[in-house]
Amino acid sequence: MNRVRRLTPGLWALIAVTFIVQGIQTGAWWKLPASAVFAQVYVPGGFGDQMPHVWTLDVEMFFYLF
């Protein structure tokens, strides 16, 4: 839980800045929330294409969840 509390605000800030600066270049707007809950890897063509380096957080959260 500590890890989630530490990573989530930073991820949300990164998503907000990326969205403000770049907008949604690929995919639809409804794919944006998948990034906010560490699931961008599992939504093909989503907002995660603009932040490819964040996939590691998705995998890490999946590991801790299961």
Protein Blocks (a to p, Z undefined) as FASTA:
>chain_A
ZZmmmmmmmmmmmmmmmmmmnopfehcfklmmmmmnopmmmmghiaklmmmmlmmmmmmm
mmmmZZ
